[in-house]
Amino acid sequence: MRCTSCNIEIKAKTNFVIFDCPYCGEEKIVRCNSCKASSTKYTCPKCGFTGP
């Protein structure tokens, strides 16, 4: 599993969040703690929605 924003590999002990795309609801968005804390943008690979 990789962060949708920075593409870093998420390891078992890493803090992260995973949620459905808020636009299409069909793709899982994975955010590492660093990207989440700094509000790094992400793009849904399925529908192209961009979020903070």
N, CA, C and O atoms as a printed pandas DataFrame, in Angstrom:
     atom_number atom_name residue_name chain_id  residue_number  x_coord  y_coord  z_coord
0              1         N          MET        A               1    0.848   -1.168    0.000
1              2        CA          MET        A               1    0.000    0.000    0.000
2              3         C          MET        A               1    0.896    1.235    0.000
3              4         O          MET        A               1    1.925    1.266    0.676
4              5         N          ARG        A               2    0.496    2.253   -0.765
5              6        CA          ARG        A               2    1.287    3.474   -0.903
6              7         C          ARG        A               2    0.417    4.711   -0.686
7              8         O          ARG        A               2   -0.784    4.698   -0.955
8              9         N          CYS        A               3    1.046    5.774   -0.195
9             10        CA          CYS        A               3    0.365    7.055    0.001
10            11         C          CYS        A               3   -0.045    7.595   -1.374
11            12         O          CYS        A               3    0.765    7.623   -2.300
12            13         N          THR        A               4   -1.285    8.014   -1.498
13            14        CA          THR        A               4   -1.790    8.556   -2.752
14            15         C          THR        A               4   -1.089    9.858   -3.113
15            16         O          THR        A               4   -0.947   10.167   -4.296
16            17         N          SER        A               5   -0.650   10.625   -2.126
17            18        CA          SER        A               5   -0.001   11.916   -2.381
18            19         C          SER        A               5    1.474   11.795   -2.738
19            20         O          SER        A               5    1.903   12.297   -3.777
20            21         N          CYS        A               6    2.261   11.129   -1.881
21            22        CA          CYS        A               6    3.721   11.113   -2.070
22            23         C          CYS        A               6    4.264    9.766   -2.539
23            24         O          CYS        A               6    5.453    9.644   -2.834
24            25         N          ASN        A               7    3.415    8.775   -2.606
25            26        CA          ASN        A               7    3.768    7.443   -3.111
26            27         C          ASN        A               7    4.727    6.674   -2.196
27            28         O          ASN        A               7    5.311    5.679   -2.625
28            29         N          ILE        A               8    4.898    7.109   -0.954
29            30        CA          ILE        A               8    5.746    6.383   -0.010
30            31         C          ILE        A               8    5.041    5.080    0.378
31            32         O          ILE        A               8    3.817    5.041    0.496
32            33         N          GLU        A               9    5.810    4.034    0.571
33            34        CA          GLU        A               9    5.229    2.763    0.994
34            35         C          GLU        A               9    4.762    2.873    2.437
35            36         O          GLU        A               9    5.511    3.317    3.308
36            37         N          ILE        A              10    3.529    2.470    2.684
37            38        CA          ILE        A              10    2.957    2.479    4.028
38            39         C          ILE        A              10    3.309    1.158    4.689
39            40         O          ILE        A              10    2.967    0.090    4.182
40            41         N          LYS        A              11    3.989    1.232    5.813
41            42        CA          LYS        A              11    4.370    0.034    6.552
42            43         C          LYS        A              11    3.434   -0.136    7.738
43            44         O          LYS        A              11    2.714    0.793    8.105
44            45         N          ALA        A              12    3.441   -1.297    8.326
45            46        CA          ALA        A              12    2.497   -1.655    9.392
46            47         C          ALA        A              12    2.512   -0.667   10.563
47            48         O          ALA        A              12    1.454   -0.385   11.126
48            49         N          LYS        A              13    3.656   -0.143   10.940
49            50        CA          LYS        A              13    3.731    0.740   12.106
50            51         C          LYS        A              13    3.631    2.217   11.748
51            52         O          LYS        A              13    3.725    3.070   12.631
52            53         N          THR        A              14    3.445    2.532   10.479
53            54        CA          THR        A              14    3.324    3.914   10.032
54            55         C          THR        A              14    1.917    4.432   10.327
55            56         O          THR        A              14    0.933    3.711   10.164
56            57         N          ASN        A              15    1.837    5.679   10.759
57            58        CA          ASN        A              15    0.528    6.305   10.946
58            59         C          ASN        A              15    0.001    6.737    9.581
59            60         O          ASN        A              15    0.704    7.397    8.817
60            61         N          PHE        A              16   -1.232    6.362    9.285
61            62        CA          PHE        A              16   -1.839    6.708    8.007
62            63         C          PHE        A              16   -3.353    6.684    8.145
63            64         O          PHE        A              16   -3.891    6.219    9.150
64            65         N          VAL        A              17   -4.026    7.186    7.133
65            66        CA          VAL        A              17   -5.485    7.147    7.078
66            67         C          VAL        A              17   -5.878    6.623    5.702
67            68         O          VAL        A              17   -5.206    6.890    4.707
68            69         N          ILE        A              18   -6.961    5.887    5.663
69            70        CA          ILE        A              18   -7.479    5.369    4.396
70            71         C          ILE        A              18   -8.981    5.652    4.361
71            72         O          ILE        A              18   -9.691    5.413    5.338
72            73         N          PHE        A              19   -9.455    6.165    3.219
73            74        CA          PHE        A              19  -10.875    6.501    3.098
74            75         C          PHE        A              19  -11.288    6.413    1.637
75            76         O          PHE        A              19  -10.443    6.428    0.742
76            77         N          ASP        A              20  -12.592    6.319    1.404
77            78        CA          ASP        A              20  -13.126    6.309    0.044
78            79         C          ASP        A              20  -13.032    7.709   -0.540
79            80         O          ASP        A              20  -13.164    8.698    0.181
80            81         N          CYS        A              21  -12.804    7.791   -1.840
81            82        CA          CYS        A              21  -12.780    9.090   -2.511
82            83         C          CYS        A              21  -14.078    9.827   -2.194
83            84         O          CYS        A              21  -15.159    9.262   -2.360
84            85         N          PRO        A              22  -13.992   11.081   -1.741
85            86        CA          PRO        A              22  -15.214   11.814   -1.395
86            87         C          PRO        A              22  -16.076   12.178   -2.603
87            88         O          PRO        A              22  -17.233   12.565   -2.438
88            89         N          TYR        A              23  -15.528   12.060   -3.814
89            90        CA          TYR        A              23  -16.302   12.405   -5.007
90            91         C          TYR        A              23  -16.982   11.178   -5.618
91            92         O          TYR        A              23  -18.203   11.150   -5.776
92            93         N          CYS        A              24  -16.177   10.162   -5.962
93            94        CA          CYS        A              24  -16.762    8.995   -6.639
94            95         C          CYS        A              24  -17.076    7.851   -5.677
95            96         O          CYS        A              24  -17.944    7.025   -5.962
96            97         N          GLY        A              25  -16.382    7.797   -4.549
97            98        CA          GLY        A              25  -16.623    6.749   -3.567
98            99         C          GLY        A              25  -16.174    5.360   -4.003
99           100         O          GLY        A              25  -16.439    4.379   -3.307
100          101         N          GLU        A              26  -15.504    5.265   -5.137
101          102        CA          GLU        A              26  -15.132    3.958   -5.686
102          103         C          GLU        A              26  -13.661    3.606   -5.476
103          104         O          GLU        A              26  -13.284    2.444   -5.627
104          105         N          GLU        A              27  -12.836    4.570   -5.137
105          106        CA          GLU        A              27  -11.400    4.337   -4.989
106          107         C          GLU        A              27  -10.986    4.660   -3.548
107          108         O          GLU        A              27  -11.515    5.589   -2.937
108          109         N          LYS        A              28  -10.049    3.893   -3.023
109          110        CA          LYS        A              28   -9.512    4.146   -1.688
110          111         C          LYS        A              28   -8.387    5.168   -1.796
111          112         O          LYS        A              28   -7.498    5.040   -2.638
112          113         N          ILE        A              29   -8.433    6.175   -0.944
113          114        CA          ILE        A              29   -7.375    7.176   -0.854
114          115         C          ILE        A              29   -6.573    6.849    0.401
115          116         O          ILE        A              29   -7.140    6.697    1.483
116          117         N          VAL        A              30   -5.263    6.742    0.255
117          118        CA          VAL        A              30   -4.373    6.437    1.368
118          119         C          VAL        A              30   -3.498    7.660    1.591
119          120         O          VAL        A              30   -2.895    8.177    0.650
120          121         N          ARG        A              31   -3.427    8.124    2.838
121          122        CA          ARG        A              31   -2.632    9.318    3.160
122          123         C          ARG        A              31   -1.705    9.014    4.323
123          124         O          ARG        A              31   -2.155    8.583    5.384
124          125         N          CYS        A              32   -0.410    9.237    4.127
125          126        CA          CYS        A              32    0.528    9.076    5.241
126          127         C          CYS        A              32    0.342   10.250    6.196
127          128         O          CYS        A              32   -0.215   11.281    5.818
128          129         N          ASN        A              33    0.799   10.095    7.406
129          130        CA          ASN        A              33    0.620   11.120    8.423
130          131         C          ASN        A              33    1.273   12.439    8.015
131          132         O          ASN        A              33    0.743   13.512    8.304
132          133         N          SER        A              34    2.414   12.361    7.351
133          134        CA          SER        A              34    3.127   13.566    6.933
134          135         C          SER        A              34    2.316   14.361    5.909
135          136         O          SER        A              34    2.167   15.574    6.051
136          137         N          CYS        A              35    1.796   13.699    4.891
137          138        CA          CYS        A              35    0.987   14.381    3.867
138          139         C          CYS        A              35   -0.311   14.913    4.452
139          140         O          CYS        A              35   -0.762   15.999    4.088
140          141         N          LYS        A              36   -0.906   14.160    5.349
141          142        CA          LYS        A              36   -2.139   14.601    6.003
142          143         C          LYS        A              36   -1.882   15.860    6.826
143          144         O          LYS        A              36   -2.656   16.814    6.761
144          145         N          ALA        A              37   -0.804   15.864    7.595
145          146        CA          ALA        A              37   -0.481   16.999    8.470
146          147         C          ALA        A              37   -0.144   18.259    7.671
147          148         O          ALA        A              37   -0.454   19.369    8.104
148          149         N          SER        A              38    0.486   18.092    6.513
149          150        CA          SER        A              38    0.879   19.256    5.716
150          151         C          SER        A              38   -0.135   19.598    4.616
151          152         O          SER        A              38    0.118   20.468    3.783
152          153         N          SER        A              39   -1.268   18.916    4.618
153          154        CA          SER        A              39   -2.346   19.150    3.642
154          155         C          SER        A              39   -1.875   19.034    2.197
155          156         O          SER        A              39   -2.288   19.806    1.332
156          157         N          THR        A              40   -1.007   18.060    1.950
157          158        CA          THR        A              40   -0.535   17.800    0.589
158          159         C          THR        A              40   -1.707   17.311   -0.261
159          160         O          THR        A              40   -2.480   16.458    0.173
160          161         N          LYS        A              41   -1.833   17.846   -1.454
161          162        CA          LYS        A              41   -2.941   17.464   -2.325
162          163         C          LYS        A              41   -2.811   16.017   -2.785
163          164         O          LYS        A              41   -1.710   15.480   -2.904
164          165         N          TYR        A              42   -3.954   15.405   -3.038
165          166        CA          TYR        A              42   -4.017   14.054   -3.599
166          167         C          TYR        A              42   -4.983   14.082   -4.766
167          168         O          TYR        A              42   -5.855   14.947   -4.841
168          169         N          THR        A              43   -4.827   13.137   -5.673
169          170        CA          THR        A              43   -5.725   13.006   -6.817
170          171         C          THR        A              43   -6.237   11.582   -6.885
171          172         O          THR        A              43   -5.453   10.633   -6.865
172          173         N          CYS        A              44   -7.538   11.433   -6.965
173          174        CA          CYS        A              44   -8.144   10.109   -7.091
174          175         C          CYS        A              44   -7.743    9.527   -8.448
175          176         O          CYS        A              44   -7.974   10.155   -9.481
176          177         N          PRO        A              45   -7.145    8.331   -8.454
177          178        CA          PRO        A              45   -6.734    7.735   -9.730
178          179         C          PRO        A              45   -7.910    7.309  -10.613
179          180         O          PRO        A              45   -7.724    7.093  -11.810
180          181         N          LYS        A              46   -9.092    7.188  -10.061
181          182        CA          LYS        A              46  -10.254    6.739  -10.843
182          183         C          LYS        A              46  -10.995    7.918  -11.496
183          184         O          LYS        A              46  -11.266    7.892  -12.697
184          185         N          CYS        A              47  -11.325    8.958  -10.697
185          186        CA          CYS        A              47  -12.152   10.039  -11.218
186          187         C          CYS        A              47  -11.413   11.361  -11.400
187          188         O          CYS        A              47  -11.938   12.281  -12.027
188          189         N          GLY        A              48  -10.187   11.467  -10.853
189          190        CA          GLY        A              48   -9.411   12.695  -11.008
190          191         C          GLY        A              48   -9.699   13.775   -9.986
191          192         O          GLY        A              48   -9.124   14.861  -10.058
192          193         N          PHE        A              49  -10.589   13.495   -9.026
193          194        CA          PHE        A              49  -10.881   14.482   -7.983
194          195         C          PHE        A              49   -9.602   14.819   -7.220
195          196         O          PHE        A              49   -8.831   13.922   -6.878
196          197         N          THR        A              50   -9.371   16.098   -6.951
197          198        CA          THR        A              50   -8.204   16.535   -6.184
198          199         C          THR        A              50   -8.674   17.138   -4.880
199          200         O          THR        A              50   -9.558   17.994   -4.848
200          201         N          GLY        A              51   -8.059   16.670   -3.798
201          202        CA          GLY        A              51   -8.423   17.166   -2.482
202          203         C          GLY        A              51   -7.188   17.597   -1.701
203          204         O          GLY        A              51   -6.057   17.304   -2.089
204          205         N          PRO        A              52   -7.421   18.288   -0.613
205          206        CA          PRO        A              52   -6.313   18.774    0.222
206          207         C          PRO        A              52   -5.711   17.690    1.089
207          208         O          PRO        A              52   -4.773   17.952    1.842
